[in-house]
Amino acid sequence: MENQFTSQFDDHPAMPDIEFNVSLPAEEMPADSQIPQEDSTDPAEFQESQEAHKAQESHEDYQFQETYESQETHEAQESHESHDLPDELLAAVEGILFTMGDSVEVSAIARALDVTQKQIWKVVDALDDKYSSPSCGIMLQRFDDAVQMSTKPDQYENLIRIAKVPKKISLSESVIETLSIIAYKQPITKAEVEAIRGVSSDYAINKLIDYDLVRELGRKDAPGRPLLFGTTEQFLRSFGVRSLSELPSLSTVKEEEFKSEAEHEIDSRLSI
């Protein structure tokens, strides 16, 4: 029986050796199953590259830190300057502006308090912030190099209930025309105003001086040394501008209109 079984087994051909070699695309193979390739980089070059990379990162970190510290120092300096104003200086400037009523030149305040004009402007900015609150009824007005304390415009209705209603100034066309010429051509003499208007301007200029809209600036270096006229701070205040640079530009067409109106005024007077 044993011999028969052995004989039958020996009659079967030998089983061939089978190799299972399954090839998968690289994108389908798991990351941990990919065979790492041998790095052909020279160790010395690799170390040099790593050191250069670390040096660059260190330099960038230093530049960032330096910029950050510089910004912090600048902000701290600005904060220190804004909070470094003595209370006595704030009170002094506020008291001067309140007492004077009219505008006061910043240079004059600086001389009186023995400080720099830059410090006075910082005080003005601080007072502006203080008065910007809705609970405050006063404000500061700036006119070139001068500052004035005044009541906020939205308090006008409350003021006229307790104070006498201010007299309203009414300007005739000829006076407004003369004021416009002086405002845009100043400093200007009366003769130059009359040359533009074509008529005598004595009355108009005198009325403007009475209304504190025009003032004498000095005398012109010319034969007879005629007076020079210009606008006042009251003019700026009345027309809601801080300086003459904020006035709208005047075209030559407007000047011709002035001359035409002046000629029409002369014809009207001659016909009477």
Contacts in CASP RR format, 6 or more apart in sequence:
PFRMAT RR
TARGET T0000
AUTHOR 0000-0000-0000
METHOD contacts of the structure
MODEL  1
MENQFTSQFDDHPAMPDIEFNVSLPAEEMPADSQIPQEDSTDPAEFQESQ
EAHKAQESHEDYQFQETYESQETHEAQESHESHDLPDELLAAVEGILFTM
GDSVEVSAIARALDVTQKQIWKVVDALDDKYSSPSCGIMLQRFDDAVQMS
TKPDQYENLIRIAKVPKKISLSESVIETLSIIAYKQPITKAEVEAIRGVS
SDYAINKLIDYDLVRELGRKDAPGRPLLFGTTEQFLRSFGVRSLSELPSL
STVKEEEFKSEAEHEIDSRLSI
26 34 0 8 1.000
81 122 0 8 1.000
82 122 0 8 1.000
82 126 0 8 1.000
85 119 0 8 1.000
85 122 0 8 1.000
85 123 0 8 1.000
85 126 0 8 1.000
89 113 0 8 1.000
89 115 0 8 1.000
89 119 0 8 1.000
89 123 0 8 1.000
90 123 0 8 1.000
90 126 0 8 1.000
90 127 0 8 1.000
92 113 0 8 1.000
93 109 0 8 1.000
93 113 0 8 1.000
93 120 0 8 1.000
93 123 0 8 1.000
93 124 0 8 1.000
93 127 0 8 1.000
94 127 0 8 1.000
94 149 0 8 1.000
96 104 0 8 1.000
96 109 0 8 1.000
96 112 0 8 1.000
97 104 0 8 1.000
97 140 0 8 1.000
97 147 0 8 1.000
97 148 0 8 1.000
97 149 0 8 1.000
98 149 0 8 1.000
101 148 0 8 1.000
101 149 0 8 1.000
102 148 0 8 1.000
102 233 0 8 1.000
103 141 0 8 1.000
103 143 0 8 1.000
103 146 0 8 1.000
103 147 0 8 1.000
103 148 0 8 1.000
103 233 0 8 1.000
104 146 0 8 1.000
104 147 0 8 1.000
104 148 0 8 1.000
105 145 0 8 1.000
105 146 0 8 1.000
106 117 0 8 1.000
106 120 0 8 1.000
106 121 0 8 1.000
106 124 0 8 1.000
106 145 0 8 1.000
106 146 0 8 1.000
106 147 0 8 1.000
107 117 0 8 1.000
107 145 0 8 1.000
109 120 0 8 1.000
109 147 0 8 1.000
110 116 0 8 1.000
110 117 0 8 1.000
110 119 0 8 1.000
110 120 0 8 1.000
113 120 0 8 1.000
124 140 0 8 1.000
124 142 0 8 1.000
124 147 0 8 1.000
127 140 0 8 1.000
128 139 0 8 1.000
128 140 0 8 1.000
130 136 0 8 1.000
131 137 0 8 1.000
131 138 0 8 1.000
131 139 0 8 1.000
131 140 0 8 1.000
136 152 0 8 1.000
137 151 0 8 1.000
137 152 0 8 1.000
137 155 0 8 1.000
138 149 0 8 1.000
138 150 0 8 1.000
138 151 0 8 1.000
138 152 0 8 1.000
139 149 0 8 1.000
139 150 0 8 1.000
139 151 0 8 1.000
139 152 0 8 1.000
140 147 0 8 1.000
140 148 0 8 1.000
140 149 0 8 1.000
140 150 0 8 1.000
141 147 0 8 1.000
141 148 0 8 1.000
141 149 0 8 1.000
141 150 0 8 1.000
141 237 0 8 1.000
141 242 0 8 1.000
142 242 0 8 1.000
143 233 0 8 1.000
143 236 0 8 1.000
143 237 0 8 1.000
143 242 0 8 1.000
143 243 0 8 1.000
144 242 0 8 1.000
144 243 0 8 1.000
146 233 0 8 1.000
148 233 0 8 1.000
151 159 0 8 1.000
160 166 0 8 1.000
169 211 0 8 1.000
171 179 0 8 1.000
171 207 0 8 1.000
171 211 0 8 1.000
173 261 0 8 1.000
174 197 0 8 1.000
174 199 0 8 1.000
174 203 0 8 1.000
174 204 0 8 1.000
174 265 0 8 1.000
175 204 0 8 1.000
175 207 0 8 1.000
175 208 0 8 1.000
177 197 0 8 1.000
177 204 0 8 1.000
177 258 0 8 1.000
177 261 0 8 1.000
177 262 0 8 1.000
178 193 0 8 1.000
178 197 0 8 1.000
178 201 0 8 1.000
178 204 0 8 1.000
178 205 0 8 1.000
178 208 0 8 1.000
179 204 0 8 1.000
179 208 0 8 1.000
179 213 0 8 1.000
179 214 0 8 1.000
179 231 0 8 1.000
179 235 0 8 1.000
180 250 0 8 1.000
180 258 0 8 1.000
181 188 0 8 1.000
181 193 0 8 1.000
181 196 0 8 1.000
181 197 0 8 1.000
181 258 0 8 1.000
182 188 0 8 1.000
182 193 0 8 1.000
182 205 0 8 1.000
182 208 0 8 1.000
182 214 0 8 1.000
182 229 0 8 1.000
182 230 0 8 1.000
182 231 0 8 1.000
183 230 0 8 1.000
183 231 0 8 1.000
183 235 0 8 1.000
183 244 0 8 1.000
183 247 0 8 1.000
184 247 0 8 1.000
184 250 0 8 1.000
185 192 0 8 1.000
185 193 0 8 1.000
185 196 0 8 1.000
186 217 0 8 1.000
186 228 0 8 1.000
186 229 0 8 1.000
186 230 0 8 1.000
186 231 0 8 1.000
186 244 0 8 1.000
187 217 0 8 1.000
187 218 0 8 1.000
187 220 0 8 1.000
187 228 0 8 1.000
187 229 0 8 1.000
187 230 0 8 1.000
188 228 0 8 1.000
188 229 0 8 1.000
188 230 0 8 1.000
189 220 0 8 1.000
189 226 0 8 1.000
189 227 0 8 1.000
189 228 0 8 1.000
189 229 0 8 1.000
190 201 0 8 1.000
190 202 0 8 1.000
190 205 0 8 1.000
190 226 0 8 1.000
190 227 0 8 1.000
190 229 0 8 1.000
191 226 0 8 1.000
193 201 0 8 1.000
193 205 0 8 1.000
193 229 0 8 1.000
194 200 0 8 1.000
194 201 0 8 1.000
196 255 0 8 1.000
196 258 0 8 1.000
196 259 0 8 1.000
196 262 0 8 1.000
197 258 0 8 1.000
197 259 0 8 1.000
197 262 0 8 1.000
198 259 0 8 1.000
198 262 0 8 1.000
198 263 0 8 1.000
198 266 0 8 1.000
199 262 0 8 1.000
199 265 0 8 1.000
199 266 0 8 1.000
205 214 0 8 1.000
205 229 0 8 1.000
208 214 0 8 1.000
209 215 0 8 1.000
209 216 0 8 1.000
211 234 0 8 1.000
212 232 0 8 1.000
212 234 0 8 1.000
213 231 0 8 1.000
213 232 0 8 1.000
213 234 0 8 1.000
213 235 0 8 1.000
213 238 0 8 1.000
214 229 0 8 1.000
214 230 0 8 1.000
214 231 0 8 1.000
214 232 0 8 1.000
214 235 0 8 1.000
215 229 0 8 1.000
215 230 0 8 1.000
215 231 0 8 1.000
215 232 0 8 1.000
216 227 0 8 1.000
216 228 0 8 1.000
216 229 0 8 1.000
216 230 0 8 1.000
217 228 0 8 1.000
217 229 0 8 1.000
217 230 0 8 1.000
218 227 0 8 1.000
218 228 0 8 1.000
219 225 0 8 1.000
219 226 0 8 1.000
219 227 0 8 1.000
219 228 0 8 1.000
220 226 0 8 1.000
220 227 0 8 1.000
220 228 0 8 1.000
231 244 0 8 1.000
236 242 0 8 1.000
236 243 0 8 1.000
236 244 0 8 1.000
239 247 0 8 1.000
241 247 0 8 1.000
END
